[in-house]
Amino acid sequence: MIEMMTLELPEELARRARALAAATNRKVEDAIVDWIGRAVDEPEVASLPNDQLLTFCDLTMADWEQKELSSLLEKQRERDIESEERRRLDELLDIYRRGLLLKARALKEAVARGLRPRLDDHAA
């Protein structure tokens, strides 16, 4: 089921949405729906209890996903990738990117709570 909505976006956000759509060869509406979906799906790390927050700090890609990603990246480098493999590569890269962003947000919050040391504390 689809619900029709009308949104008024600030000019800068609309510009970024158009750029995202152009970069991914999609309609602006589809890019915005995807953007909103991701924002809703990602947990708000500031509200997580410490144990869950630390779990996100230690996020890694599953071994089998990492192997598949490496294999597809190699095929891409060799220009030997088929359309379905390209779609899967894009999917895995998106999973990887979202995981890194979530991990970074969790680490920032963990440092703010004093659960993890600041990175520059290790350099001393």
Number of C-alpha atoms within 10 A of each C-alpha: 2 4 4 4 5 5 5 7 10 8 9 9 11 14 12 13 20 18 14 17 17 13 10 11 10 12 13 18 12 12 20 17 11 12 13 11 11 12 11 10 8 12 12 13 19 15 10 14 9 15 10 12 21 18 11 21 21 10 14 12 14 9 9 9 13 14 12 15 20 13 13 21 18 13 16 15 10 9 9 11 16 12 8 9 15 15 12 15 21 14 13 18 14 12 14 17 12 14 18 17 13 19 21 15 17 25 22 19 21 21 13 13 12 10 15 14 14 14 9 7 7 7 6 5
